Amino acid sequence: MKSAARLAIAALTLATGAPLPAQISAPLSRSAAIDALPPGDLEEAISLLRENYLTPAALDEQELKRATLQGLLDRLGTGATLVAPGTTASPVPSPLRTAVLGDTIGYLRLGALSDEHLPQLDAALADFTRRALPSLILDLRATPAGTDYERAAEICRRFTPKGRVLFTVRKPRAQEERLLTSRDEPKYAGLLVVLIDADSAGSAEVIAAVLRGQARAMVIGQPTRGEAVEYADLPLPSGKILRTAVAEVVLPEGAPVFPGGLVPDLRVEVPQEKTDAVLAAGLEQPVAALISEKERPRMNEAALVAGVNPELDALEAAQREKAAKAPAPARDLVLQRAVDFITTLRFLDAQPAAAAAKEK
């Protein structure tokens, strides 16, 4: 399946005009230049700055401590941040949605990770299996950021073979870890495509990473935030909070998700505000409406008899709509690419069988 998947990605890349990956050389960054300094140069550089910089007050002990903390937070990225007291995130409601696209593709928008969604998830997977749908799109873009890795494991168990190691939550300092495994046979075993975006974080990116490694899922969208960790809130004397990563999610194959995030197999660049708009639209209208274009009217015998031109009428209507500045209908480009990928893959997989049938 992997070779066919690569061909499908290449076909989609050429069809959509997206640039092929290329190595682009970039100038050496300040952080890279500092990383290249040996320890002696680091100490000497700070000493020389304190002795020669034109504003000595900018390099007193207090400023050096501020610079040290600022530099650490910049380097640690999603691993540590300063937050105001009382900013603990409350659960974000996000419903689970299901649909069938084109009679052959199941669509499952996971929404929030909650106990009430698990029975709904199981019912949807049972329905997809009963219909013998060969493909399933699991949409994680509406799954709020969080670190509920127990529930994340429950989601993964619905798609992974029994007895697999899903991931480990490890605390290096305490030398303790939680090993999460799959316990049952998967509830769905067809072709799996997972959708992610730049807001996917924590549990969502872990689910995507595990399903790619253990269920051979194809991941489509944008790189995730790289927050596959557990955080601890440590109080400071002023009342502010230092939020820092204290445990990391480790995948069986060792591929890191923190801090760089999960890079999709097929990257589709979409502004986050457009993703938010289509996800909101998906709660108000059928999911299929976000990927299907309205068929263009064409000339036919009835139109000729009536002396009308449907193509011209449609063009004039489109021009009037544009002049009225009517908002364009929401289109989910990432979901469309997932459907295109599945369609292309099924076509490529069918070619050997078709050739064999011709030979007979």
Secondary structure as the mmCIF struct_conf table of DSSP 4:
data_model
#
loop_
_struct_conf.conf_type_id
_struct_conf.id
_struct_conf.beg_label_comp_id
_struct_conf.beg_label_asym_id
_struct_conf.beg_label_seq_id
_struct_conf.end_label_comp_id
_struct_conf.end_label_asym_id
_struct_conf.end_label_seq_id
HELX_RH_AL_P HELX_RH_AL_P1 LYS A 2 THR A 16
TURN_TY1_P TURN_TY1_P1 GLY A 17 GLY A 17
HELX_LH_PP_P HELX_LH_PP_P1 ALA A 18 PRO A 21
HELX_LH_PP_P HELX_LH_PP_P2 PRO A 27 SER A 29
HELX_RH_AL_P HELX_RH_AL_P2 ARG A 30 ASP A 35
TURN_TY1_P TURN_TY1_P2 ALA A 36 ALA A 36
BEND BEND1 LEU A 37 LEU A 37
HELX_RH_AL_P HELX_RH_AL_P3 PRO A 39 ASN A 52
BEND BEND2 LEU A 54 LEU A 54
HELX_RH_3T_P HELX_RH_3T_P1 PRO A 56 LEU A 59
BEND BEND3 ASP A 60 ASP A 60
HELX_RH_AL_P HELX_RH_AL_P4 GLU A 61 LEU A 76
HELX_RH_3T_P HELX_RH_3T_P2 GLY A 77 GLY A 79
STRN STRN1 ALA A 80 VAL A 83
TURN_TY1_P TURN_TY1_P3 PRO A 85 GLY A 86
HELX_LH_PP_P HELX_LH_PP_P3 THR A 88 PRO A 93
STRN STRN2 ARG A 97 LEU A 101
TURN_TY1_P TURN_TY1_P4 GLY A 102 THR A 104
STRN STRN3 ILE A 105 ARG A 109
BEND BEND4 ALA A 112 ALA A 112
TURN_TY1_P TURN_TY1_P5 ASP A 115 GLU A 116
HELX_RH_AL_P HELX_RH_AL_P5 HIS A 117 ARG A 130
TURN_TY1_P TURN_TY1_P6 ARG A 131 ALA A 132
BEND BEND5 PRO A 134 PRO A 134
STRN STRN4 SER A 135 ASP A 139
TURN_TY1_P TURN_TY1_P7 ARG A 141 ALA A 142
BEND BEND6 THR A 143 THR A 143
STRN STRN5 GLY A 146 GLY A 146
HELX_RH_AL_P HELX_RH_AL_P6 TYR A 149 ARG A 157
TURN_TY1_P TURN_TY1_P8 ARG A 158 PHE A 159
BEND BEND7 THR A 160 THR A 160
TURN_TY1_P TURN_TY1_P9 LYS A 162 GLY A 163
STRN STRN6 VAL A 165 LYS A 171
TURN_TY1_P TURN_TY1_P10 PRO A 172 GLN A 175
STRN STRN7 GLU A 176 THR A 181
BEND BEND8 ASP A 184 ASP A 184
BEND BEND9 LYS A 187 LYS A 187
BEND BEND10 GLY A 190 GLY A 190
STRN STRN8 LEU A 191 ILE A 196
TURN_TY1_P TURN_TY1_P11 ALA A 198 ASP A 199
STRN STRN9 GLY A 202 GLY A 202
HELX_RH_AL_P HELX_RH_AL_P7 SER A 203 GLN A 214
BEND BEND11 ALA A 215 ALA A 215
STRN STRN10 MET A 218 GLY A 221
STRN STRN11 VAL A 229 PRO A 235
TURN_TY1_P TURN_TY1_P12 PRO A 237 SER A 238
BEND BEND12 GLY A 239 GLY A 239
STRN STRN12 ILE A 241 VAL A 250
TURN_TY1_P TURN_TY1_P13 PRO A 252 GLU A 253
TURN_TY1_P TURN_TY1_P14 PHE A 258 GLY A 260
HELX_LH_PP_P HELX_LH_PP_P4 LEU A 262 PRO A 264
BEND BEND13 ASP A 265 ASP A 265
STRN STRN13 LEU A 266 ARG A 267
HELX_RH_AL_P HELX_RH_AL_P8 GLN A 272 ALA A 281
TURN_TY1_P TURN_TY1_P15 GLY A 282 GLU A 284
BEND BEND14 GLN A 285 GLN A 285
HELX_RH_3T_P HELX_RH_3T_P3 VAL A 287 LEU A 290
TURN_TY1_P TURN_TY1_P16 ILE A 291 ILE A 291
HELX_LH_PP_P HELX_LH_PP_P5 SER A 292 PRO A 297
HELX_RH_AL_P HELX_RH_AL_P9 GLU A 301 ALA A 306
TURN_TY1_P TURN_TY1_P17 GLY A 307 GLY A 307
HELX_RH_AL_P HELX_RH_AL_P10 PRO A 310 ALA A 323
TURN_TY1_P TURN_TY1_P18 ALA A 324 LYS A 325
HELX_LH_PP_P HELX_LH_PP_P6 ALA A 326 ALA A 330
HELX_RH_AL_P HELX_RH_AL_P11 LEU A 333 GLU A 359
#
